[in-house]
Amino acid sequence: MKQTHNIAELREISKIIRRHIVVMIGEAKSGHPGGSLSAVETLVTLYWDVLRHDPDNPEWPDRDRFILSKGHAAPVLYSVMAECGYCPIDALNTLRQLGSIYQGHPDRRFLPALEASTGSLGEGLSLAVGLGMASRWDKRPVRTYVMLGDGEIQEGQVWEAAMFGAFHKLDNVVAIVDYNRIQLDGFVKDIMEVEPLVAKWKAFGWHTIELDGHSIPALQAAFAEAASVKGQPSALIAHTVKGKGVSFMENNPKFHGVAPTKAEVEQALKELA
């Protein structure tokens, strides 16, 4: 695959990924469009500009790792991995079908190129700090990135893992909070407020960076800053918009877990042209 720092190219790739997400969830008539669309720029910047990885050698020991802890946003990860060459693009529309490699949540039994099976919320950061510790023991130049949902970080296990990562000074671990402010049942502030979020991560001992999660230059700068930090894990608080790129999905709690209709898919694709 072609790596690129070019912002215009990364934006074009992001459009392609958004179209994949809308079409595959529409075809499945099931899935999570909102949180998939909010994570697009982060994953595109990671896979095309930041991660050391090789789709021709997915088990390369010195590859960087990415874990999608908010596993219900699998469509964005599948689309990115397919466009990178890990898995077939022409099978994306089999999402959630019986026997498909593209299960409703990432599953290594079906797609071995995944770093982990995820979807039980609250577990991804624990996996990430475990991988970070293993990389240190193995003396490998490996960095681990994990994306968490903002509703997900209401889980206590997240903060246990955060304590572990800071205590062990795992500067090879980067947590990304996709802070779109909407979870399954509505707005985060109405269910269990997570603010002051930046102060929380700092208090737990993480180097914390607040940014616009849809700005590719801001993401590039944040990932570069995180890579330069010594003695601390890093947390990126990425402010995003649920359903980003599709007008009727943006900031609409309905589209956390409701698939677009055929007419809505057509409308979305016009907006994403």
C-alpha positions as CSV (number, residue, x, y, z in Angstrom):
1,M,0.0,0.0,0.0
2,K,1.1,3.6,-0.5
3,Q,1.9,5.6,2.6
4,T,1.3,9.3,2.3
5,H,1.6,12.5,4.4
6,N,-0.4,14.5,1.8
7,I,-3.4,16.0,3.4
8,A,-5.5,16.2,0.2
9,E,-4.9,12.5,-0.5
10,L,-5.8,11.5,3.1
11,R,-9.0,13.5,2.8
12,E,-9.9,11.7,-0.5
13,I,-9.3,8.4,1.2
14,S,-11.5,9.5,4.1
15,K,-14.4,10.1,1.6
16,I,-13.9,6.6,0.1
17,I,-14.0,5.1,3.6
18,R,-17.2,7.0,4.5
19,R,-18.9,5.7,1.3
20,H,-17.9,2.1,2.2
21,I,-19.4,2.5,5.7
22,V,-22.7,3.9,4.5
23,V,-23.1,1.3,1.8
24,M,-22.1,-1.8,3.8
25,I,-24.3,-0.9,6.8
26,G,-27.2,-0.1,4.5
27,E,-26.8,-3.4,2.7
28,A,-26.7,-5.2,6.0
29,K,-29.7,-3.3,7.3
30,S,-27.9,-3.4,10.6
31,G,-24.9,-1.8,12.2
32,H,-23.4,1.3,13.8
33,P,-23.0,4.2,11.3
34,G,-22.6,7.1,13.7
35,G,-19.5,6.0,15.6
36,S,-17.9,4.5,12.5
37,L,-18.2,7.8,10.6
38,S,-16.8,9.8,13.6
39,A,-13.6,7.7,13.6
40,V,-12.7,8.0,9.9
41,E,-10.0,10.6,9.9
42,T,-8.3,9.1,12.9
43,L,-8.0,5.6,11.3
44,V,-7.1,7.0,7.9
45,T,-4.3,9.1,9.4
46,L,-3.1,6.1,11.4
47,Y,-3.0,3.5,8.7
48,W,-1.7,5.7,5.8
49,D,0.6,8.0,7.7
50,V,1.6,6.8,11.2
51,L,1.5,3.0,11.7
52,R,4.5,0.8,10.8
53,H,2.6,-2.0,9.1
54,D,2.7,-4.3,6.1
55,P,-0.5,-5.8,4.6
56,D,1.7,-8.3,2.7
57,N,3.1,-9.5,6.1
58,P,0.4,-9.0,8.7
59,E,2.2,-10.9,11.3
60,W,5.5,-8.9,11.0
61,P,6.8,-8.9,14.6
62,D,7.8,-5.2,14.5
63,R,4.5,-3.9,13.2
64,D,2.7,-1.3,15.2
65,R,-0.6,-2.5,16.7
66,F,-4.1,-0.9,16.5
67,I,-7.0,-2.1,18.6
68,L,-10.6,-0.9,18.1
69,S,-11.9,-1.1,21.6
70,K,-15.2,0.3,20.5
71,G,-15.7,-2.8,18.4
72,H,-19.3,-1.9,17.3
73,A,-17.6,0.6,14.9
74,A,-16.1,-2.3,13.0
75,P,-17.3,-0.9,9.6
76,V,-14.7,1.8,9.7
77,L,-11.9,-0.6,10.6
78,Y,-13.0,-3.1,8.0
79,S,-13.1,-0.4,5.3
80,V,-9.7,0.9,6.2
81,M,-8.1,-2.6,6.3
82,A,-9.7,-3.5,3.0
83,E,-8.4,-0.3,1.3
84,C,-5.0,-1.1,2.7
85,G,-5.0,-4.6,1.2
86,Y,-5.5,-6.8,4.3
87,C,-8.9,-8.1,3.2
88,P,-11.2,-8.0,0.1
89,I,-13.0,-4.7,-0.7
90,D,-15.6,-6.6,-2.8
91,A,-16.8,-8.5,0.3
92,L,-17.5,-5.5,2.5
93,N,-21.2,-5.7,1.6
94,T,-21.3,-9.1,3.3
95,L,-21.2,-7.3,6.7
96,R,-23.0,-9.2,9.4
97,Q,-24.0,-12.0,7.1
98,L,-23.6,-15.6,8.4
99,G,-20.1,-16.8,7.7
100,S,-18.8,-13.4,6.5
101,I,-15.3,-12.4,7.6
102,Y,-16.9,-9.1,8.4
103,Q,-18.7,-9.9,11.5
104,G,-20.7,-7.3,13.5
105,H,-17.8,-6.9,15.8
106,P,-14.1,-7.6,15.0
107,D,-13.4,-11.3,15.3
108,R,-9.9,-12.8,14.7
109,R,-11.5,-16.2,14.0
110,F,-12.9,-14.7,10.8
111,L,-10.2,-12.1,10.1
112,P,-6.8,-13.1,11.5
113,A,-5.2,-9.8,10.4
114,L,-7.0,-8.2,13.3
115,E,-4.9,-7.6,16.4
116,A,-7.8,-8.6,18.8
117,S,-11.4,-9.6,18.9
118,T,-13.3,-6.6,20.4
119,G,-16.7,-5.4,21.2
120,S,-17.2,-6.2,24.9
121,L,-16.7,-2.6,25.9
122,G,-14.0,-1.5,28.4
123,E,-11.4,-4.1,27.6
124,G,-9.3,-2.6,24.8
125,L,-7.1,-0.4,26.9
126,S,-6.2,-3.4,29.0
127,L,-5.2,-5.2,25.8
128,A,-3.2,-2.2,24.7
129,V,-1.1,-1.8,27.9
130,G,-0.5,-5.6,27.9
131,L,0.8,-5.3,24.4
132,G,2.9,-2.3,25.4
133,M,4.4,-4.2,28.2
134,A,5.1,-7.2,26.0
135,S,6.9,-5.0,23.4
136,R,9.1,-3.6,26.2
137,W,10.0,-7.0,27.4
138,D,10.7,-8.2,23.9
139,K,12.8,-5.0,23.2
140,R,10.8,-4.4,20.0
141,P,10.3,-0.9,18.5
142,V,6.5,-1.4,18.5
143,R,3.9,1.2,19.4
144,T,0.3,0.2,20.3
145,Y,-2.7,2.5,19.5
146,V,-6.2,1.9,20.9
147,M,-9.4,3.7,20.1
148,L,-12.0,4.0,22.9
149,G,-15.6,5.3,22.8
150,D,-16.6,8.2,25.1
151,G,-19.5,6.1,26.5
152,E,-17.1,3.2,26.9
153,I,-14.8,5.1,29.2
154,Q,-17.6,5.0,31.8
155,E,-16.4,1.4,32.4
156,G,-14.2,1.0,35.5
157,Q,-11.8,-1.4,33.8
158,V,-10.6,1.5,31.5
159,W,-9.3,3.4,34.5
160,E,-7.6,0.3,36.0
161,A,-5.7,0.0,32.8
162,A,-5.0,3.7,32.7
163,M,-3.4,3.4,36.2
164,F,-1.3,0.4,35.0
165,G,-0.1,2.2,31.9
166,A,1.0,5.3,33.8
167,F,2.6,3.3,36.7
168,H,4.7,1.3,34.2
169,K,5.6,4.4,32.2
170,L,4.4,2.7,28.9
171,D,5.4,5.5,26.5
172,N,4.8,3.1,23.6
173,V,1.0,3.1,24.2
174,V,-1.4,5.8,22.8
175,A,-5.1,5.8,23.7
176,I,-7.5,7.7,21.4
177,V,-10.9,8.8,22.8
178,D,-13.4,9.2,20.0
179,Y,-15.2,12.0,21.8
180,N,-18.4,12.4,19.8
181,R,-20.5,12.9,22.9
182,I,-23.2,10.3,22.0
183,Q,-23.6,6.7,23.2
184,L,-26.2,4.0,22.8
185,D,-29.0,5.6,24.7
186,G,-28.4,9.3,24.0
187,F,-26.0,12.1,24.9
188,V,-23.1,11.2,27.2
189,K,-23.8,14.2,29.4
190,D,-27.3,13.0,30.1
191,I,-26.3,9.4,30.9
192,M,-23.0,9.7,32.8
193,E,-20.9,12.8,32.2
194,V,-17.2,12.1,31.6
195,E,-16.0,15.6,32.0
196,P,-13.5,17.0,32.9
197,L,-12.0,14.5,30.5
198,V,-8.6,16.0,29.8
199,A,-8.1,16.6,33.5
200,K,-9.0,13.0,34.3
201,W,-6.4,11.5,31.9
202,K,-3.8,13.9,33.2
203,A,-4.6,13.0,36.8
204,F,-4.1,9.4,35.9
205,G,-0.6,10.2,34.7
206,W,-1.1,10.2,30.9
207,H,0.4,12.8,28.6
208,T,-2.9,14.3,27.3
209,I,-3.5,16.0,23.9
210,E,-6.8,17.6,23.0
211,L,-7.6,18.0,19.3
212,D,-10.1,18.2,16.5
213,G,-10.5,14.6,15.5
214,H,-11.6,15.5,12.0
215,S,-8.5,17.7,11.2
216,I,-5.9,15.6,9.6
217,P,-3.1,18.1,10.3
218,A,-4.2,18.1,14.0
219,L,-4.1,14.3,14.1
220,Q,-0.7,14.2,12.4
221,A,0.7,16.7,14.9
222,A,-0.9,14.9,17.9
223,F,0.5,11.5,16.8
224,A,4.0,13.0,16.3
225,E,3.8,14.6,19.7
226,A,2.8,11.4,21.3
227,A,5.7,9.6,19.6
228,S,8.1,12.0,21.2
229,V,7.0,11.6,24.8
230,K,9.2,9.6,27.1
231,G,8.2,8.0,30.3
232,Q,4.4,8.4,29.9
233,P,1.7,6.8,27.8
234,S,-0.3,9.3,25.8
235,A,-4.1,10.0,25.5
236,L,-5.6,11.8,22.6
237,I,-9.0,13.4,23.3
238,A,-10.3,13.7,19.7
239,H,-13.3,15.9,19.5
240,T,-15.5,14.4,16.8
241,V,-19.1,14.5,15.4
242,K,-21.2,11.4,15.5
243,G,-22.2,10.6,11.9
244,K,-19.7,13.0,10.5
245,G,-20.1,13.7,6.7
246,V,-23.8,12.8,6.4
247,S,-26.1,15.7,7.4
248,F,-29.0,13.8,8.8
249,M,-26.8,11.5,10.8
250,E,-24.6,14.2,12.4
251,N,-25.2,14.6,16.1
252,N,-28.2,12.3,15.8
253,P,-28.4,9.6,18.6
254,K,-30.7,7.5,16.4
255,F,-27.8,6.6,14.1
256,H,-25.7,5.1,16.9
257,G,-27.1,1.8,16.0
258,V,-29.7,2.2,13.3
259,A,-28.9,1.4,9.7
260,P,-29.9,3.9,6.9
261,T,-32.7,3.0,4.6
262,K,-32.1,2.6,0.9
263,A,-33.2,6.2,0.3
264,E,-31.0,7.4,3.1
265,V,-28.0,5.5,1.6
266,E,-28.6,7.2,-1.7
267,Q,-28.9,10.7,0.0
268,A,-25.7,10.0,2.0
269,L,-23.8,9.0,-1.1
270,K,-24.8,12.2,-2.8
271,E,-23.4,14.2,0.1
272,L,-20.2,12.1,0.1
273,A,-19.6,12.4,-3.6
